[in-house]
Amino acid sequence: MDSTRLAQIRKDFYLATRQRVEAIVGRESSQLASYRQKYERELSRLKCAAVPKRPLMNRIKEAGIVLVGDFHAQKQSARGLLRLLRKVPGNFILCVECLTDEDQIYIDQFLQGRLSEKDFLSRVQWKKKWSFPWENYRPLFKWAQQNKIQVFGINASSTVKSLTERDKYSAQVIKSIRSRFKKSQIFIQYGDLHLASMHLPKQIRKVLPRENLCTVFQSPEVIYFRIMEERKELQTDVVRLSEDQWALNVLPPWVKWQDYLLYLESGYDKRIKRADHDLTDSVAHSVQLLADSFGIKVDTGSLSVYSSVDESFFDRVEELPLVIKKRVLESAKEGNSFYIPELQIAYLSRLSLNHVSKVAAQYIYFKQQGFLKTISDPRKDFLKLIWLEMVTYLCSKVANPKRKSDTLQDIRSALQKEQFDDRGKEALSLALNQKLIELQFISTRKVKLLRQARALIFNQKSFAMASQILGGIMGEKFYFALNKKHLRLPRDKKIVFKDLQSPYFAESYYEALELIESWPSAFKSKFDKL
């Protein structure tokens, strides 16, 4: 992939996505536009220096107050803050923009276990007053609850309209909290725009002039694009802007805004008036990004996407042969999204970026004539499913280059520590076994197949889950090869989009392994990040 051309494709996609957001929510008010302009102007003037994680963590440990940015519609923002908090020793408290100081009695009751989650959300009027998905913030609050971390709401009520007045109000609340907790470190989660030095930090310094303040932006667009133009975005997760200002560079701008667009199109926020949304448009948007990135032409005119509420989807499924119909219904029940080549339709179980990318990837694979038949038996067609998951992961990685898959080290570690998460021991064992078979083939040119009797013990769901793990590992290597120009698209598209219907697919799969394993892994563990 030509990096200069790819950078422009991504910028164009980002701008187009922002325009689609604007078409739904309307143009920014003059107040917000001015507020954003000050934020972007400041960031554009700061010098960027890519640094390891340690200097950032050292600076955070020195600070009395740490402000961390939040992109409200993006759950990765809350996760980014949570990763920081888990690394911080000692006594600290957390202040959040998503709740007001008037909500404090309910926050305390919820964290103390005296108020259920449902009642808490009702009492604070979450949907009415904040509107962004609770699911984005839930892990942060549950972690605080489990670790007995005090949380304070610091936002002003909805009657305070001015952004500057909101900053002033929050600063006063923070001052009050500091007077009660003189020795505690204070972490503040607030919208990224508020973190410009002339916004919330200025107001905090006015009321707490001696406070040691540190600001951590989360993936600001201005900084990310500057790093991307230097072709350093993959290896840069932390950026030093000044002694007191830092940025996490972990989420591409077009991903942030596409997530926001999908959030708006989901209808979650009832205050947003919107026309009926066609899911096909969301998937077609992603198909175009991927096709442009690969340098291939993909017609989206025949793309048709259904959701779980479309009763006509299940009418169409009745047209399928019994075995395929059973597999399709099982996948839908499990909450998967997928493309059905036999019907030339897609099923989108959730309007999320990962699900949209998956359907877009499988549609492109279909259009490249490599994926023409549904894989109905994950056990029998394990290798085909791994390759399909590889293409799916590769496409999602092109859409979001900061995404990371499991590694062989991660699988071994999870099995040794018996940390199986929602994938289960069986799927991880299958993935490790298949990976060892592949490594053995490279050294001996012989395939030691999983014994049939043992294979029958494992259920189909475990094979499907294992194929996702292995497809992710392989997809990372393909992305590395494309990025380093070991592979070039569209020239090498036959290598990527293998014919899954070929009677010699298994032989083709194993023959490709030597080339694939010659490409290094970009990282040792997916957990090696903030």
C-alpha positions as CSV (number, residue, x, y, z in Angstrom):
1,M,0.0,0.0,0.0
2,D,1.4,3.4,-1.0
3,S,1.6,5.3,2.3
4,T,1.1,8.7,0.9
5,R,-1.9,7.7,-1.1
6,L,-3.3,5.7,1.9
7,A,-2.9,8.7,4.1
8,Q,-5.0,10.8,1.7
9,I,-7.6,8.1,1.4
10,R,-8.0,8.0,5.2
11,K,-8.1,11.8,5.5
12,D,-10.8,11.9,2.8
13,F,-12.8,9.2,4.6
14,Y,-12.5,11.1,7.9
15,L,-13.8,14.3,6.3
16,A,-16.6,12.5,4.6
17,T,-17.6,10.9,7.9
18,R,-17.6,14.2,9.7
19,Q,-19.8,15.6,7.0
20,R,-22.3,12.8,7.5
21,V,-22.3,13.5,11.2
22,E,-22.9,17.1,10.5
23,A,-25.8,16.2,8.3
24,I,-27.5,14.5,11.2
25,V,-26.7,16.8,14.1
26,G,-26.5,20.0,12.1
27,R,-23.7,22.6,11.9
28,E,-21.8,23.5,15.1
29,S,-22.9,26.6,16.9
30,S,-20.6,29.6,16.6
31,Q,-19.7,29.1,20.3
32,L,-18.7,25.4,19.8
33,A,-16.9,26.2,16.6
34,S,-14.8,29.0,18.3
35,Y,-14.1,26.6,21.3
36,R,-12.9,23.9,18.9
37,Q,-10.8,26.3,16.9
38,K,-8.9,27.4,20.0
39,Y,-8.3,23.7,20.9
40,E,-7.1,22.8,17.4
41,R,-5.0,25.9,17.1
42,E,-3.2,25.2,20.3
43,L,-2.5,21.6,19.4
44,S,-1.2,22.5,16.0
45,R,1.4,24.8,17.5
46,L,2.8,22.3,20.0
47,K,5.8,20.2,19.2
48,C,5.3,16.5,18.9
49,A,7.8,14.0,20.3
50,A,7.0,10.3,20.3
51,V,8.1,8.8,23.6
52,P,7.8,5.5,25.5
53,K,5.1,5.0,28.1
54,R,7.4,5.4,31.1
55,P,8.0,9.2,30.9
56,L,4.2,9.7,30.7
57,M,3.6,7.5,33.7
58,N,6.3,9.2,35.7
59,R,4.8,12.6,34.9
60,I,1.3,11.4,35.9
61,K,2.7,10.1,39.2
62,E,4.1,13.6,40.0
63,A,0.9,15.5,39.3
64,G,-1.7,16.5,41.8
65,I,-4.4,16.7,39.2
66,V,-4.5,14.7,35.9
67,L,-7.0,15.6,33.2
68,V,-7.7,12.9,30.7
69,G,-9.7,13.5,27.5
70,D,-12.9,11.7,26.5
71,F,-14.6,11.3,23.2
72,H,-18.0,10.5,24.5
73,A,-19.3,8.2,21.8
74,Q,-16.2,6.1,21.7
75,K,-15.8,3.4,24.4
76,Q,-12.1,3.3,23.8
77,S,-11.8,6.6,25.6
78,A,-13.0,5.3,28.9
79,R,-10.8,2.2,28.4
80,G,-7.8,4.4,27.8
81,L,-8.4,6.1,31.1
82,L,-9.0,2.8,32.8
83,R,-5.6,1.5,31.6
84,L,-3.9,4.5,33.0
85,L,-5.7,4.2,36.4
86,R,-4.7,0.6,36.7
87,K,-1.1,1.6,36.5
88,V,-1.3,4.3,39.2
89,P,-0.4,3.3,42.7
90,G,-1.5,5.1,45.9
91,N,-4.6,7.1,46.9
92,F,-6.6,8.8,44.2
93,I,-10.1,9.8,43.3
94,L,-12.0,10.2,40.0
95,C,-14.0,13.1,38.7
96,V,-16.2,12.7,35.7
97,E,-18.0,15.1,33.3
98,C,-20.8,12.6,32.5
99,L,-22.4,13.3,35.9
100,T,-23.2,16.5,37.8
101,D,-22.4,17.4,41.4
102,E,-26.2,17.2,42.1
103,D,-26.0,13.4,41.3
104,Q,-23.5,12.8,44.1
105,I,-25.8,11.1,46.5
106,Y,-26.8,8.5,43.8
107,I,-23.2,8.0,42.7
108,D,-22.2,7.2,46.3
109,Q,-25.1,4.8,46.8
110,F,-24.4,3.0,43.5
111,L,-20.6,2.6,44.3
112,Q,-21.5,1.3,47.8
113,G,-23.8,-1.3,46.4
114,R,-26.9,0.3,47.9
115,L,-28.4,1.2,44.5
116,S,-28.8,-1.1,41.6
117,E,-27.4,-0.1,38.2
118,K,-30.8,0.2,36.7
119,D,-32.0,2.5,39.5
120,F,-28.8,4.5,39.4
121,L,-29.2,5.3,35.7
122,S,-32.8,6.2,36.4
123,R,-32.0,8.5,39.3
124,V,-29.3,10.4,37.5
125,Q,-31.4,10.5,34.3
126,W,-28.5,9.2,32.3
127,K,-30.2,9.1,28.9
128,K,-31.9,12.5,29.3
129,K,-28.9,14.4,30.8
130,W,-25.9,12.7,29.2
131,S,-27.3,10.7,26.3
132,F,-24.1,8.8,25.4
133,P,-24.2,5.0,25.9
134,W,-23.7,3.9,29.5
135,E,-22.0,0.8,28.1
136,N,-19.0,3.1,27.3
137,Y,-18.6,4.1,30.9
138,R,-19.8,1.0,32.7
139,P,-16.3,-0.7,32.9
140,L,-14.9,2.4,34.5
141,F,-17.6,2.6,37.2
142,K,-17.6,-1.1,37.9
143,W,-13.8,-1.0,38.3
144,A,-14.2,2.0,40.7
145,Q,-16.9,0.0,42.6
146,Q,-14.7,-3.1,42.9
147,N,-11.6,-1.1,44.0
148,K,-13.5,1.3,46.3
149,I,-12.4,4.3,44.3
150,Q,-14.5,7.4,45.1
151,V,-16.1,9.0,42.0
152,F,-17.5,12.6,41.8
153,G,-19.7,14.3,39.3
154,I,-18.3,17.7,38.4
155,N,-20.4,18.8,35.4
156,A,-22.9,21.7,35.6
157,S,-26.6,21.2,35.2
158,S,-28.2,21.6,31.8
159,T,-29.2,25.2,32.7
160,V,-25.6,26.3,32.3
161,K,-25.3,26.6,28.5
162,S,-22.0,28.4,27.9
163,L,-18.9,26.1,27.6
164,T,-16.8,28.6,29.4
165,E,-19.3,28.8,32.3
166,R,-19.3,25.0,32.5
167,D,-15.5,25.0,32.7
168,K,-15.7,27.6,35.5
169,Y,-18.4,25.6,37.4
170,S,-16.4,22.4,37.1
171,A,-13.3,24.1,38.4
172,Q,-15.2,25.3,41.5
173,V,-16.4,21.8,42.2
174,I,-12.9,20.5,41.8
175,K,-11.7,23.1,44.2
176,S,-14.3,22.0,46.7
177,I,-13.2,18.3,46.3
178,R,-9.5,19.3,46.8
179,S,-10.4,21.0,50.0
180,R,-11.8,17.7,51.3
181,F,-9.1,15.5,49.9
182,K,-5.9,17.4,50.3
183,K,-3.5,14.5,49.9
184,S,-5.3,12.5,47.2
185,Q,-4.4,12.6,43.6
186,I,-7.3,13.7,41.4
187,F,-8.1,12.2,38.0
188,I,-10.6,14.1,35.8
189,Q,-12.3,12.6,32.8
190,Y,-13.6,15.4,30.5
191,G,-14.3,16.0,26.8
192,D,-11.1,16.5,24.9
193,L,-12.0,20.0,23.7
194,H,-12.2,21.2,27.3
195,L,-8.5,20.2,27.8
196,A,-7.0,23.0,25.8
197,S,-4.9,25.1,28.2
198,M,-7.2,28.2,27.8
199,H,-10.3,26.1,28.7
200,L,-10.8,23.9,31.8
201,P,-7.0,23.9,32.9
202,K,-7.1,27.7,32.9
203,Q,-10.1,27.7,35.2
204,I,-8.6,25.1,37.5
205,R,-5.3,27.1,37.8
206,K,-7.4,30.2,38.7
207,V,-8.9,28.6,41.7
208,L,-6.0,26.2,42.6
209,P,-2.9,28.2,41.5
210,R,-0.4,26.0,43.3
211,E,-1.8,22.7,41.9
212,N,0.6,20.5,39.8
213,L,-1.5,19.9,36.7
214,C,-1.0,17.4,33.9
215,T,-3.2,17.0,30.8
216,V,-3.5,13.8,28.7
217,F,-5.4,14.3,25.4
218,Q,-6.9,11.1,23.9
219,S,-6.1,10.7,20.2
220,P,-6.6,14.3,19.0
221,E,-7.0,14.5,15.3
222,V,-4.5,17.2,14.8
223,I,-1.7,15.2,16.5
224,Y,-2.7,11.9,14.9
225,F,-2.5,13.2,11.4
226,R,0.9,14.9,12.0
227,I,2.3,11.5,13.3
228,M,0.7,9.7,10.3
229,E,2.3,12.1,7.8
230,E,5.6,11.1,9.3
231,R,4.7,7.4,8.9
232,K,5.1,6.8,12.6
233,E,1.5,6.2,13.7
234,L,1.9,2.4,14.1
235,Q,4.8,2.6,16.6
236,T,3.6,5.8,18.4
237,D,1.2,5.4,21.3
238,V,2.4,8.2,23.5
239,V,3.3,11.8,22.4
240,R,4.9,14.5,24.6
241,L,3.6,17.9,23.7
242,S,5.1,19.8,26.7
243,E,6.1,19.1,30.2
244,D,2.5,19.3,31.3
245,Q,0.7,18.2,28.1
246,W,0.7,14.7,26.6
247,A,-1.4,12.7,24.1
248,L,-2.3,9.1,23.7
249,N,-2.2,8.2,20.0
250,V,-4.2,5.1,20.1
251,L,-7.3,5.7,18.0
252,P,-7.4,6.9,14.4
253,P,-9.6,10.0,13.8
254,W,-11.7,8.3,11.2
255,V,-12.5,5.5,13.6
256,K,-13.6,7.9,16.3
257,W,-15.9,9.7,14.0
258,Q,-17.3,6.6,12.3
259,D,-18.1,5.3,15.8
260,Y,-19.9,8.6,16.5
261,L,-21.8,8.3,13.2
262,L,-22.9,4.8,13.9
263,Y,-24.0,5.9,17.4
264,L,-26.1,8.7,15.8
265,E,-27.5,6.3,13.2
266,S,-28.4,3.8,15.9
267,G,-31.1,6.1,17.2
268,Y,-29.7,5.8,20.8
269,D,-30.0,9.5,21.4
270,K,-33.8,10.3,21.0
271,R,-33.1,14.0,20.9
272,I,-31.5,13.6,17.5
273,K,-34.0,13.8,14.8
274,R,-33.0,11.7,11.8
275,A,-34.5,10.1,8.8
276,D,-34.8,6.3,8.6
277,H,-31.3,5.0,8.2
278,D,-30.4,2.3,5.6
279,L,-27.8,-0.1,7.1
280,T,-26.5,-0.7,3.6
281,D,-25.1,2.9,3.5
282,S,-23.0,2.3,6.6
283,V,-21.5,-0.9,5.1
284,A,-21.0,0.6,1.7
285,H,-19.1,3.5,3.3
286,S,-16.6,1.0,4.8
287,V,-16.4,-1.1,1.6
288,Q,-15.4,2.1,-0.3
289,L,-12.6,2.9,2.3
290,L,-11.2,-0.7,2.0
291,A,-11.5,-0.9,-1.8
292,D,-9.7,2.5,-2.2
293,S,-7.0,1.4,0.3
294,F,-6.4,-1.9,-1.6
295,G,-6.5,-0.2,-5.0
296,I,-9.3,-2.4,-6.2
297,K,-12.7,-1.6,-7.6
298,V,-15.7,-3.0,-5.8
299,D,-19.3,-2.3,-6.9
300,T,-21.6,-1.7,-4.0
301,G,-24.7,-1.5,-6.2
302,S,-25.7,-5.1,-5.3
303,L,-25.0,-4.7,-1.6
304,S,-28.0,-5.4,0.6
305,V,-27.8,-5.4,4.4
306,Y,-30.5,-6.6,6.9
307,S,-30.7,-6.3,10.6
308,S,-32.3,-8.5,13.4
309,V,-35.5,-6.4,13.2
310,D,-36.0,-7.1,9.5
311,E,-38.4,-10.0,9.4
312,S,-37.9,-10.3,5.7
313,F,-34.3,-11.5,6.4
314,F,-35.6,-14.7,8.0
315,D,-37.9,-15.1,5.0
316,R,-34.9,-15.0,2.8
317,V,-33.0,-17.5,5.0
318,E,-35.8,-20.0,4.3
319,E,-34.6,-20.1,0.7
320,L,-31.3,-21.7,1.8
321,P,-30.5,-25.5,1.9
322,L,-31.1,-27.0,5.3
323,V,-27.5,-27.3,6.4
324,I,-26.6,-23.7,5.5
325,K,-29.9,-22.4,6.9
326,K,-29.1,-24.0,10.2
327,R,-25.6,-22.5,10.3
328,V,-26.9,-19.0,9.4
329,L,-29.5,-19.1,12.1
330,E,-27.0,-20.3,14.7
331,S,-24.7,-17.4,13.8
332,A,-27.5,-14.9,14.0
333,K,-28.5,-16.3,17.4
334,E,-24.9,-16.0,18.6
335,G,-25.0,-12.3,17.7
336,N,-22.6,-12.5,14.7
337,S,-22.6,-10.4,11.6
338,F,-21.9,-12.0,8.2
339,Y,-22.4,-12.1,4.5
340,I,-24.4,-14.9,2.8
341,P,-23.0,-15.5,-0.7
342,E,-25.8,-17.8,-1.7
343,L,-28.4,-15.0,-1.2
344,Q,-26.0,-12.1,-1.8
345,I,-27.2,-10.4,1.3
346,A,-25.6,-9.4,4.6
347,Y,-26.8,-9.6,8.2
348,L,-25.7,-7.0,10.7
349,S,-26.5,-7.9,14.3
350,R,-25.1,-4.7,15.8
351,L,-24.5,-1.2,14.4
352,S,-20.9,-1.1,15.6
353,L,-17.6,-0.5,13.8
354,N,-16.3,-4.0,14.1
355,H,-19.5,-5.6,12.8
356,V,-19.7,-3.1,9.9
357,S,-16.1,-3.8,9.0
358,K,-16.7,-7.6,9.1
359,V,-19.6,-7.5,6.7
360,A,-17.7,-5.1,4.4
361,A,-14.7,-7.4,4.4
362,Q,-16.8,-10.5,3.5
363,Y,-18.6,-8.6,0.8
364,I,-15.3,-7.6,-0.8
365,Y,-14.1,-11.2,-0.5
366,F,-17.3,-12.3,-2.3
367,K,-16.8,-9.7,-5.0
368,Q,-13.2,-11.0,-5.5
369,Q,-14.7,-14.4,-6.3
370,G,-12.9,-16.1,-3.3
371,F,-15.9,-16.5,-0.9
372,L,-18.8,-17.9,-2.8
373,K,-20.2,-20.4,-0.3
374,T,-21.1,-20.2,3.3
375,I,-18.9,-22.3,5.6
376,S,-21.5,-24.4,7.3
377,D,-19.2,-26.8,9.2
378,P,-16.4,-25.0,11.2
379,R,-15.0,-28.3,12.2
380,K,-14.7,-29.8,8.7
381,D,-13.7,-26.5,7.1
382,F,-11.5,-25.1,9.9
383,L,-8.7,-24.0,7.5
384,K,-11.2,-22.2,5.2
385,L,-12.7,-20.4,8.2
386,I,-9.3,-19.4,9.5
387,W,-8.5,-17.8,6.1
388,L,-11.9,-16.1,6.0
389,E,-11.2,-14.7,9.4
390,M,-7.8,-13.6,8.3
391,V,-9.3,-11.5,5.4
392,T,-11.9,-10.1,7.8
393,Y,-9.3,-9.1,10.4
394,L,-6.9,-7.7,7.7
395,C,-9.7,-5.4,6.4
396,S,-10.6,-4.3,10.0
397,K,-6.9,-3.6,10.5
398,V,-6.7,-1.4,7.4
399,A,-9.8,0.5,8.7
400,N,-8.2,0.7,12.2
401,P,-4.4,0.3,12.1
402,K,-4.2,0.6,15.9
403,R,-6.1,-2.6,16.4
404,K,-4.2,-5.6,17.8
405,S,-4.9,-9.3,17.7
406,D,-3.8,-12.1,20.0
407,T,-0.3,-13.5,19.6
408,L,1.0,-17.0,20.1
409,Q,2.5,-15.7,23.4
410,D,-0.9,-14.5,24.5
411,I,-2.6,-17.8,23.8
412,R,0.1,-19.7,25.8
413,S,-0.1,-17.2,28.6
414,A,-3.9,-17.4,28.8
415,L,-3.8,-21.3,29.0
416,Q,-1.0,-21.3,31.6
417,K,-2.7,-18.8,33.8
418,E,-6.2,-20.3,33.1
419,Q,-7.5,-16.9,32.0
420,F,-9.9,-17.9,29.3
421,D,-12.2,-14.9,29.1
422,D,-15.4,-15.4,27.0
423,R,-13.6,-17.6,24.5
424,G,-13.1,-20.6,26.8
425,K,-10.2,-23.0,27.3
426,E,-11.4,-25.2,24.4
427,A,-11.1,-22.5,21.7
428,L,-7.7,-21.4,23.0
429,S,-6.4,-25.0,23.1
430,L,-7.6,-25.6,19.5
431,A,-5.9,-22.4,18.4
432,L,-2.6,-23.3,20.0
433,N,-2.8,-26.9,18.7
434,Q,-3.4,-25.6,15.1
435,K,-0.6,-23.1,15.4
436,L,1.9,-25.8,16.5
437,I,0.7,-28.0,13.6
438,E,1.5,-25.1,11.2
439,L,5.0,-24.5,12.8
440,Q,5.7,-28.2,12.6
441,F,4.7,-28.2,8.9
442,I,7.2,-25.4,8.1
443,S,10.1,-27.4,9.6
444,T,9.2,-30.9,8.5
445,R,6.8,-30.3,5.5
446,K,4.5,-32.8,7.1
447,V,1.0,-32.1,8.5
448,K,0.1,-33.7,11.8
449,L,-3.7,-33.4,11.7
450,L,-5.8,-33.1,14.8
451,R,-7.0,-36.6,15.6
452,Q,-10.6,-37.1,14.4
453,A,-11.7,-38.6,17.7
454,R,-10.3,-35.7,19.7
455,A,-11.7,-33.2,17.2
456,L,-15.2,-34.5,17.7
457,I,-14.9,-33.6,21.4
458,F,-14.8,-29.9,20.6
459,N,-18.0,-28.1,19.6
460,Q,-18.4,-26.1,16.5
461,K,-18.5,-22.8,18.4
462,S,-15.0,-23.5,19.7
463,F,-13.7,-24.1,16.2
464,A,-15.3,-20.8,15.1
465,M,-13.8,-19.0,18.0
466,A,-10.4,-20.5,17.4
467,S,-10.5,-19.5,13.7
468,Q,-11.1,-15.9,14.8
469,I,-8.0,-16.0,17.0
470,L,-5.8,-17.6,14.3
471,G,-7.2,-15.4,11.6
472,G,-6.3,-12.4,13.7
473,I,-2.7,-13.6,14.1
474,M,-2.4,-14.3,10.4
475,G,-4.1,-11.0,9.5
476,E,-1.5,-9.0,11.5
477,K,1.2,-10.6,9.5
478,F,-0.5,-9.8,6.2
479,Y,-1.0,-6.2,7.3
480,F,2.7,-6.0,8.2
481,A,3.6,-7.4,4.8
482,L,1.4,-4.9,3.0
483,N,2.7,-2.0,5.1
484,K,6.3,-3.0,4.4
485,K,5.5,-3.7,0.7
486,H,6.4,-7.4,0.9
487,L,2.9,-7.7,-0.7
488,R,1.3,-5.2,-3.0
489,L,-2.3,-4.8,-3.8
490,P,-4.0,-5.1,-6.3
491,R,-1.0,-7.0,-7.8
492,D,-1.1,-9.8,-5.1
493,K,-4.8,-10.0,-4.5
494,K,-4.9,-13.7,-5.4
495,I,-2.6,-14.4,-2.5
496,V,-4.9,-12.5,-0.1
497,F,-8.3,-13.4,-1.5
498,K,-7.7,-17.2,-2.0
499,D,-10.4,-19.3,-3.6
500,L,-12.1,-21.0,-0.6
501,Q,-14.0,-23.2,-3.0
502,S,-10.9,-24.8,-4.5
503,P,-10.7,-28.6,-3.9
504,Y,-7.0,-28.0,-3.2
505,F,-7.5,-25.2,-0.7
506,A,-5.9,-27.2,2.2
507,E,-2.7,-27.7,0.2
508,S,-2.7,-24.0,-0.8
509,Y,-3.2,-23.0,2.8
510,Y,-0.1,-24.9,4.1
511,E,2.0,-23.9,1.1
512,A,1.4,-20.3,2.0
513,L,2.6,-20.7,5.6
514,E,6.3,-20.5,4.9
515,L,5.9,-17.1,3.2
516,I,3.5,-15.9,6.0
517,E,5.8,-17.0,8.8
518,S,8.7,-15.3,7.2
519,W,7.0,-12.0,7.9
520,P,7.8,-10.8,11.5
521,S,5.2,-10.1,14.1
522,A,4.8,-6.4,14.8
523,F,4.4,-6.9,18.6
524,K,4.9,-9.6,21.2
525,S,1.6,-9.2,22.9
526,K,-1.6,-7.3,22.3
527,F,-1.5,-6.3,26.0
528,D,1.8,-4.4,25.4
529,K,0.0,-1.1,25.3
530,L,-1.4,1.6,27.6
